[in-house]
Amino acid sequence: MKISYLILGSAALLATACNAEKGAGNSAAPEVTAAPVAAPNNGDWSTIVTKTPEGGFLMGNPNAKVKLVEFGSMTCPHCAEFEEQGAKPLIDNYVKKGLVSYEFRNYVRDPFDVTASLIARCGGEASFFGLTRGLYAEQRDWVGKIQAADPARMQALQTMSPGQQFATIADVAGLKQFAALRGVPRAKAEACLADEAAVNQLVQMNSDAQSTYNIPGTPSFLINGTLVENTAAWTQLEPKIKEALAE
């Protein structure tokens, strides 16, 4: 799929199309009794990250009983909230023990989202989850810079090529500096922002997510290949994980 299919929207898009279906979890979920699975060389499963054929990044035991996939948007506040509240218990209690593998697939909603996703993916497996965690932690800051940018400068994006758009957005949001402070040199970040194949992969991932799973919004989750409906918060997701482990 070509990058020309991307349509530049206004900064208002940054606050839309996020999954707001949140509520209480199932407190009656079974307790986890499965025995931990030892990681290779007595290591830590959370340090093992691989890129998947679908374009996501998978952390943990690829043969885990429960395979969790998150479709997440870097500009979505509900996704940032899930990262803040759910990532640590998910990793500490399930991924590190080899019981659950955790794959994150970027779901891009607009060019701002594409820009942040390209930065997160720029360092590959070694830094993807760390950069993603940092982008979510500082989401209000860099999204706020975009929303407060000179309207004329943002309007000028309409006349730019996609690569120029992403580079300009990254400058406005301070994402090149963000990446440089976390081990991705500015020159490398600029190359990633200009990588047409990487952009096309993100767009294809969106198309695949919609055609295969009809993703309703972000965050959305798969457990063992099945979409978990009405689940956007850790309090809703954890009981579903426990149920899958108990099967």
PyMOL commands that set and color helices and strands:
alter all, ss='L'
color gray80, all
select helices_A, chain A and resi 3-5+11-15+40-42+45-47+77-95+111-121+124-126+128-137+139-147+151-159+162-173+175-180+186-193+196-213+234-246
alter helices_A, ss='H'
color red, helices_A
select strands_A, chain A and resi 49-51+57-59+66-72+100-106+220-223+226-228
alter strands_A, ss='S'
color yellow, strands_A
deselect
rebuild
show_as cartoon
